Amino acid sequence: MARIAVIGAGMGAMAAAARLAVAGHRVAVYERASTYGGAVGRFERDGFAFDTGPGLLQLPAVYRDLFAKTGKESLEQCVGLTPVDPAARHLFADGTDVSLPNASRAGVVAALDSALGAGAGVRWGEFLTRARDAWDRTRRPLLEEPLRPDRQALARDPYPSVPHRRVLRRSRAAGTLAEVGEWELSDPRLAALLESYALAYGLDPRDAPASAAVLPYMEQTFGNWYVAGGMRELARALYERCLARRVEFTFGAEVRGLLEKEGRVAGVELADGTAVDADSVVAAVHPSRLSALLRGPDQELFAEDRVRRDGPRGRAGRVTVCLALSGPRDPGVAHRTVVHTAGRDDELRGLFHRGHEDSAARRPTVWVSRPDDPALRPDAAHEAVVLTAAAPPPDRCDWSAPGVADTWADEMTAVAGAAMEGLAGRVLWHEVRTPADTADATGAPEGGMPSPALAGAGGAYLAPANTTRLPGLYFAGGWAHPGGGLAHAGMSGALVAGLIVEGDGFRGSQ
């Protein structure tokens, strides 16, 4: 039985802890915050409750496998899990309104043809076929296996772009998600639909590789799922599974250093000076914080020295606005609505241009979450709504300046009014979470959002491997391979547990 120290109590960390405990190891988790869940947060006030992190789950098979492998009760026995239908409603800048069914490619094609005009759905369907090719080529190496030593093979984009004919110039295949939208979809509304999947993770579609096409493919193929009581209930269920497996948790315990002995990790040192011996350490923190935990001269922890550890350039943060509303939820409304901006270029300039110092919201693309869940509201005469939007990180927006956060909240509420008639008059109060708050809570230097690992772009959108140059030190969570998102973070825990239990020869799920 080995002693395992886990830094952090996010979803990836707890996924690793539960699996390692079942394998017979003694696992202790050290979390600097006062609770578990990491980015899967909850805000409660006056009988209202809000998810401040992800509100929907994709690829639930990851957590079904986790619960099946770590106890007798299945995932569905621990939480209420239901598919969301429609998966999303989209309101475009020209007033077009379309609701896309959950996990139904034929239904999506029909809905787009009906709302956007004949041929729009067919073009989207043909795009999804190409996205499926990219998914099939990268699913195992980018989700189900530890990152291969020959990661440069993933530097090439697997998306089979359609060559774009240019007048008096050679034809060229799309290299970015924005080019896919412009050249292959031939409709600004379809392009906006596509680009919204990048923006949801704080990625610039003008830089994100064409392989980011797998993001809408995953949603429209495997569906969106809601956890009754909010996503925090999934974190609670995983925490309780860890406790049942005798994982020890210490909250309010910040790790300030890694202990080394004879060239390998030997434990962790807490902020109060306590030294904790361990045979292996699993760190579920931002890569820059992990590197800072090492003592002595600076060294590269990750084998991929030439790849930026902090992810792609131009990563944006997220603003979350919790709205406590008077009046009941309208029956039959979509769980999630995306209100697309009319000023796409202004939005991207404000989010991603270095040196562009502008704190104005400027009608951003807004995601409106309206779960039909009595557990989130004080009674049937009220409604809890969450608005989210991509936003500049703290180094390009002074979120502490008076009025900035509230200005964003007001602007996002105005945008969301297109999806909710009379919204402004229903607001009792609001609570805002900015990228600066995310940076404080998670340790991500710019309050950014980790995205799923993507092939292409020379490897800039890959996440650091789960193994490090320091023997016995492993890397998990959304900032580690295979990247961000609930399913990917959970998969990182499975990969780390496999590497510790089976050794370097572990090749992932079969």
C-alpha positions in Angstrom: 0.0 0.0 0.0 1.6 3.3 -1.2 1.0 6.7 0.4 -0.5 9.1 -2.1 -0.7 12.9 -1.5 -3.2 14.8 -3.8 -2.9 18.5 -4.1 -6.4 20.0 -4.7 -9.9 18.7 -4.4 -11.3 19.5 -7.9 -13.1 16.9 -10.0 -9.9 15.5 -11.6 -8.2 15.3 -8.2 -11.1 13.4 -6.6 -11.5 11.1 -9.6 -7.8 10.1 -9.2 -8.2 9.8 -5.4 -11.2 7.5 -5.5 -9.6 5.2 -8.1 -6.3 5.0 -6.2 -8.1 4.3 -2.9 -10.0 1.4 -4.5 -6.6 0.1 -5.7 -5.5 -0.2 -2.1 -3.5 2.9 -1.7 -3.7 5.3 1.3 -4.8 8.6 -0.2 -4.8 12.1 1.5 -6.1 15.2 -0.3 -4.9 18.7 0.6 -7.1 21.6 -0.5 -6.3 25.2 0.2 -10.0 26.2 -0.1 -12.7 25.4 2.5 -14.5 22.9 0.3 -14.2 20.4 -2.6 -15.2 20.7 -6.3 -12.7 23.2 -7.6 -14.4 25.1 -10.5 -17.7 23.2 -9.8 -18.8 25.9 -7.4 -22.1 26.9 -5.9 -23.5 30.3 -4.7 -26.5 30.4 -2.4 -28.5 33.3 -1.0 -32.1 33.9 0.1 -33.2 30.4 -1.0 -31.7 30.7 -4.5 -28.8 28.5 -5.6 -26.6 28.8 -8.7 -23.9 26.8 -10.4 -20.9 29.1 -10.8 -19.0 26.6 -12.9 -20.2 24.2 -15.6 -23.9 23.8 -15.7 -24.2 20.8 -18.0 -22.3 17.5 -18.4 -21.1 15.9 -21.6 -19.7 12.4 -22.1 -21.4 11.1 -18.9 -19.8 7.7 -19.7 -16.6 9.0 -18.0 -18.4 9.4 -14.6 -20.5 6.2 -15.1 -17.2 4.3 -15.4 -15.7 6.1 -12.4 -18.7 5.2 -10.1 -18.9 1.7 -11.5 -15.2 1.1 -10.7 -15.2 2.7 -7.2 -18.3 1.3 -5.5 -21.6 -0.6 -5.7 -23.9 2.4 -6.4 -23.9 3.6 -10.0 -23.8 7.2 -11.1 -27.5 7.3 -11.6 -28.1 5.9 -8.1 -26.0 8.8 -6.7 -27.4 11.7 -8.7 -30.4 12.4 -10.9 -29.1 12.6 -14.4 -31.3 13.6 -17.3 -30.7 14.6 -21.0 -31.4 18.2 -21.8 -33.8 18.7 -24.8 -33.5 20.9 -26.7 -29.7 20.9 -26.2 -29.7 24.6 -26.8 -31.7 27.5 -28.3 -29.7 29.9 -30.4 -30.7 33.5 -31.1 -28.6 35.1 -33.9 -27.9 38.8 -34.5 -30.5 39.0 -37.4 -33.3 37.7 -35.1 -33.1 34.1 -36.4 -34.3 31.7 -33.6 -33.5 28.0 -33.7 -33.7 25.2 -31.1 -31.3 22.3 -31.6 -32.5 18.9 -30.3 -30.3 16.8 -28.0 -28.0 14.2 -29.5 -29.8 14.0 -32.9 -27.9 14.9 -35.9 -30.9 14.5 -38.2 -32.9 16.7 -35.9 -30.2 19.4 -35.9 -30.0 19.3 -39.7 -33.8 19.6 -40.0 -34.0 22.5 -37.4 -31.2 24.5 -39.2 -32.8 24.0 -42.6 -36.2 25.2 -41.2 -34.8 28.2 -39.4 -31.9 29.3 -41.6 -33.1 28.2 -45.0 -32.8 25.1 -47.2 -29.3 23.9 -47.5 -28.0 25.3 -44.1 -28.7 22.1 -42.3 -27.1 20.0 -45.0 -23.9 22.1 -44.9 -23.8 21.7 -41.1 -24.4 18.0 -41.5 -21.5 17.7 -44.0 -19.3 19.6 -41.5 -20.2 17.2 -38.7 -19.2 14.3 -40.9 -15.7 15.9 -41.3 -15.7 16.7 -37.5 -16.4 13.0 -36.9 -13.3 12.1 -38.8 -11.2 14.4 -36.6 -12.9 12.9 -33.5 -12.2 9.3 -34.7 -8.6 10.1 -35.3 -8.0 11.8 -32.0 -10.4 10.3 -29.5 -8.0 7.7 -28.1 -4.8 9.8 -28.0 -6.5 12.9 -26.8 -9.0 11.5 -24.3 -8.5 7.8 -23.4 -4.7 7.4 -23.4 -1.8 9.0 -21.6 -0.1 11.6 -23.8 2.3 9.8 -26.1 6.0 10.6 -26.1 5.7 11.3 -29.9 3.2 14.1 -29.2 4.4 15.9 -32.3 2.2 13.6 -34.3 -0.7 15.5 -32.7 0.8 18.8 -33.8 -0.8 18.2 -37.2 -4.5 19.1 -37.6 -6.7 16.0 -38.2 -9.7 17.9 -39.5 -10.2 17.1 -43.2 -10.8 20.7 -44.4 -12.4 21.3 -47.8 -9.9 23.2 -50.0 -11.0 26.8 -50.5 -10.7 28.3 -54.0 -9.3 31.8 -54.1 -9.3 34.0 -57.1 -5.9 34.1 -58.8 -4.3 32.3 -55.9 -3.8 28.7 -54.9 -6.7 27.0 -53.1 -6.1 26.5 -49.4 -7.7 24.3 -46.7 -9.0 25.9 -43.5 -6.5 26.0 -40.7 -8.5 27.7 -38.0 -12.1 27.3 -36.7 -13.0 30.7 -38.0 -11.9 29.7 -41.5 -13.9 26.6 -41.3 -17.0 28.7 -40.5 -16.3 31.2 -43.3 -15.2 28.9 -46.1 -17.2 25.7 -45.4 -20.4 26.8 -43.8 -21.1 29.9 -46.0 -23.6 31.5 -43.6 -22.6 34.0 -40.9 -25.2 32.4 -38.5 -23.7 28.9 -38.9 -20.3 30.5 -38.5 -21.5 32.1 -35.3 -22.9 28.8 -34.1 -19.5 27.1 -34.7 -17.4 29.9 -33.1 -19.5 29.9 -30.0 -18.1 26.5 -29.1 -14.6 28.0 -28.9 -15.7 31.1 -27.1 -17.4 28.9 -24.4 -13.9 27.8 -23.5 -12.3 31.2 -23.8 -10.6 30.4 -27.1 -10.2 32.7 -30.0 -11.8 31.0 -33.1 -9.4 32.9 -35.3 -6.5 31.0 -33.7 -8.1 27.8 -32.5 -7.2 24.9 -34.9 -9.8 23.5 -37.3 -9.8 20.4 -35.1 -11.9 22.4 -32.6 -14.7 21.1 -34.8 -14.8 18.2 -32.4 -16.4 20.5 -29.7 -19.8 20.8 -31.5 -19.5 17.2 -32.6 -19.2 15.9 -29.0 -22.2 17.9 -27.9 -24.5 17.1 -30.8 -23.5 13.4 -30.8 -23.3 12.5 -27.1 -25.7 15.2 -25.8 -26.0 17.5 -22.8 -27.0 16.1 -19.5 -28.3 17.9 -16.3 -27.7 16.8 -12.8 -30.7 17.4 -10.5 -29.9 20.0 -7.9 -27.2 21.5 -10.1 -23.7 20.3 -11.1 -22.5 20.8 -7.5 -24.5 17.6 -6.7 -22.1 15.7 -9.0 -19.1 17.1 -7.0 -20.9 16.1 -3.8 -21.5 12.6 -5.0 -17.8 12.2 -6.0 -16.7 13.6 -2.6 -18.9 11.1 -0.8 -17.6 8.3 -2.9 -14.0 9.3 -1.9 -15.0 9.3 1.8 -16.6 5.9 1.4 -13.3 4.7 0.0 -11.5 6.2 3.1 -9.8 9.0 1.2 -8.7 11.6 3.8 -9.4 15.3 3.1 -7.8 18.3 4.8 -9.3 21.7 3.8 -7.7 25.0 4.4 -4.4 23.3 3.8 -2.2 25.0 1.2 0.7 23.1 -0.2 3.7 25.4 -0.5 6.4 23.0 -1.6 7.3 19.5 -2.9 9.7 17.3 -1.0 12.3 15.5 -2.9 14.6 12.6 -2.0 17.2 10.8 -4.2 15.8 12.3 -7.4 12.1 11.6 -6.9 9.2 13.2 -5.1 9.0 12.3 -1.4 5.9 14.3 -0.2 4.6 17.8 0.3 5.1 20.6 2.7 2.1 22.6 3.9 2.0 26.3 4.5 2.1 25.8 8.3 5.4 23.9 7.9 4.0 20.4 8.2 5.9 17.9 6.1 3.8 15.0 4.7 5.7 12.0 3.4 4.3 10.3 0.3 5.4 7.8 -2.2 3.6 9.6 -5.1 2.1 13.1 -5.4 -0.8 14.0 -7.7 -1.1 17.7 -8.4 -4.3 19.1 -9.7 -3.3 22.8 -10.0 -2.3 25.2 -12.7 1.0 24.3 -14.4 2.7 27.6 -13.2 1.8 26.8 -9.6 3.0 23.3 -9.9 6.4 24.6 -11.1 6.5 27.1 -8.3 6.2 24.3 -5.7 9.6 23.0 -6.6 12.5 24.1 -4.6 16.0 24.8 -5.9 16.9 26.0 -9.4 14.2 26.4 -11.9 13.6 23.2 -14.0 11.1 22.0 -16.6 8.6 19.6 -15.0 7.2 18.5 -18.3 8.9 16.6 -21.1 7.3 18.8 -23.8 9.7 21.7 -23.2 8.9 23.4 -26.5 5.2 23.6 -25.9 3.8 26.5 -23.9 2.5 25.1 -20.6 0.0 27.8 -20.1 -1.9 26.9 -23.2 -2.7 28.8 -26.4 -2.3 32.5 -26.7 -5.3 34.7 -26.3 -7.2 32.7 -23.7 -10.1 34.6 -22.2 -11.8 34.3 -18.8 -15.4 34.1 -17.9 -17.9 36.4 -16.3 -20.8 34.6 -14.4 -23.8 36.5 -13.3 -26.3 34.9 -10.9 -29.8 36.4 -11.3 -32.4 36.1 -8.6 -35.7 36.7 -10.3 -39.3 37.3 -9.2 -42.0 35.5 -11.2 -42.2 31.9 -12.2 -40.2 30.1 -14.9 -42.0 30.1 -18.1 -43.1 26.5 -18.9 -41.4 24.9 -21.9 -38.5 27.3 -22.2 -35.1 26.0 -23.2 -32.7 25.0 -20.4 -29.9 26.9 -22.2 -30.0 29.7 -24.7 -27.1 31.3 -26.6 -27.6 34.9 -27.6 -25.1 35.6 -30.3 -23.4 39.0 -30.5 -24.1 41.4 -33.4 -20.6 42.8 -33.1 -18.4 39.7 -33.5 -15.2 41.6 -34.5 -15.6 44.0 -31.6 -16.1 41.2 -29.2 -13.0 39.2 -30.3 -10.9 42.4 -30.3 -11.9 43.2 -26.8 -11.3 39.6 -25.6 -8.0 38.7 -27.3 -6.0 41.7 -28.5 -3.0 42.4 -26.3 -2.7 46.1 -25.6 -6.5 46.6 -26.1 -7.4 48.0 -22.8 -11.1 48.3 -22.7 -13.3 47.1 -19.9 -16.6 47.6 -21.8 -18.8 44.5 -22.3 -20.0 45.7 -25.8 -22.9 43.3 -26.2 -21.0 40.0 -25.7 -22.3 36.6 -26.7 -24.2 35.4 -23.6 -25.2 31.9 -22.5 -28.4 31.9 -20.5 -29.0 28.9 -18.2 -32.6 28.4 -16.9 -32.8 25.0 -15.3 -36.2 23.8 -14.4 -35.2 22.7 -10.9 -37.1 23.4 -7.7 -34.0 22.8 -5.7 -32.5 26.1 -7.1 -35.2 28.5 -6.2 -37.1 29.4 -2.9 -40.5 28.6 -4.4 -42.5 28.4 -7.7 -42.9 32.2 -7.7 -39.2 32.8 -8.3 -36.5 31.7 -10.8 -32.7 31.3 -10.6 -30.9 32.1 -13.8 -27.2 32.1 -14.6 -25.6 34.2 -17.4 -22.1 33.6 -18.7 -19.9 35.3 -21.2 -16.2 35.2 -22.2 -14.4 38.2 -20.8 -10.9 39.7 -20.8 -8.4 38.4 -18.1 -7.3 40.5 -15.2 -4.1 41.7 -17.1 -6.3 43.4 -19.7 -9.3 44.5 -17.5 -9.1 46.0 -14.0 -12.0 44.0 -12.5 -11.4 45.6 -9.1 -12.2 49.1 -10.5 -15.5 50.5 -9.2 -18.4 49.6 -11.4 -16.7 47.3 -13.9 -18.2 44.0 -12.8 -21.7 45.6 -12.4 -21.4 47.2 -15.9 -20.7 43.7 -17.3 -23.7 42.3 -15.4 -26.0 45.0 -16.6 -24.9 44.6 -20.2 -25.2 40.8 -20.1 -28.6 41.1 -18.6 -29.6 43.5 -21.4 -28.4 40.9 -24.0 -30.2 38.1 -22.2 -33.4 40.1 -22.5 -33.6 39.0 -26.1 -34.2 35.5 -24.8 -36.3 36.5 -21.7 -38.9 39.2 -22.3 -39.2 41.5 -19.3 -36.0 40.2 -17.7 -34.8 43.5 -16.4 -38.0 44.1 -14.4 -37.8 40.7 -12.7 -34.3 41.1 -11.2 -34.3 41.1 -7.4 -30.5 41.1 -7.1 -27.5 39.8 -8.9 -24.1 38.3 -7.9 -21.1 38.6 -10.3 -18.1 36.3 -10.6 -15.2 37.7 -12.7 -12.0 36.3 -14.2 -10.2 37.9 -11.2 -12.4 35.9 -8.8 -11.6 32.8 -10.8 -7.8 33.5 -10.5 -8.2 33.9 -6.7 -10.2 30.7 -6.4 -8.3 28.4 -8.7 -4.8 29.8 -8.9 -5.0 30.2 -12.7 -2.9 33.3 -13.2 -5.3 35.0 -15.7 -8.5 33.5 -14.5 -8.6 31.5 -17.7 -10.7 28.5 -18.5 -9.0 25.2 -19.5 -10.2 23.8 -22.7 -10.2 20.2 -24.0 -6.9 19.3 -25.6 -7.0 19.8 -29.4 -4.6 18.5 -32.1 -3.1 20.8 -34.7 -1.6 24.3 -34.4 1.9 22.8 -33.8 0.7 21.3 -30.5 -0.1 24.7 -28.8 -3.6 23.4 -27.8 -2.3 20.2 -26.1 -2.3 20.0 -22.4 0.8 19.0 -20.4 1.2 15.2 -19.9 0.1 13.4 -16.7 3.6 12.4 -16.0 6.4 14.8 -15.2 10.2 14.9 -15.2 10.2 14.3 -11.4 9.6 10.6 -10.8 6.6 10.1 -8.6 5.0 13.4 -9.4 1.8 13.3 -11.5 -0.4 16.0 -13.0 -4.2 15.8 -13.1 -7.2 18.1 -13.5 -8.4 20.5 -16.2 -5.0 22.0 -16.9 -3.5 18.5 -17.5 -4.0 16.1 -20.3 -6.6 15.6 -21.7 -7.7 19.2 -20.9 -10.6 21.1 -19.5 -14.3 20.2 -19.2 -15.9 18.0 -16.6 -15.5 14.8 -18.7 -11.9 15.5 -19.6 -11.0 16.4 -16.0 -12.5 13.1 -14.8 -10.6 11.3 -17.5 -7.3 12.8 -16.3 -8.0 11.2 -12.9 -8.5 7.8 -14.6 -5.2 8.2 -16.5 -3.2 9.3 -13.5 -4.6 6.4 -11.4 -3.7 4.0 -14.2 -0.2 5.3 -14.5 0.4 5.0 -10.7 -1.2 1.5 -10.4 0.1 -0.1 -13.6 3.3 2.0 -14.2 4.6 3.7 -17.3 3.3 0.8 -19.5 -0.3 1.9 -18.9 -2.0 2.6 -22.2 -5.4 3.8 -21.1 -8.9 2.2 -21.3 -9.5 -0.6 -23.8 
